[in-house]
Amino acid sequence: MEIIYLLISVSLVVALIFLAAFIWSVKSGQFDDTYGSSVRLLHDDEDDDEEKPKP
């Protein structure tokens, strides 16, 4: 029975740590732009076309 009390207390501490990490990440702006980073690699750089010499 003592192990159950230990496991419940450890799981609550771990859950509070994850909750604190989530709140910190939201406040620091980690989730502000979830779409822009995923498609940034798909956009062509327009500057590359100007640097190439035309035949």
Stockholm file with secondary structure:
# STOCKHOLM 1.0

chainA/1-55         MEIIYLLISVSLVVALIFLAAFIWSVKSGQFDDTYGSSVRLLHDDEDDDEEKPKP
#=GR chainA/1-55 SS CHHHHHHHHHHHHHHHHHHHHHHHHHHTTTTSCTTHHHHGGGSCCSHHHHHSCCC
#=GC SS_cons        CHHHHHHHHHHHHHHHHHHHHHHHHHHTTTTSCTTHHHHGGGSCCSHHHHHSCCC
//
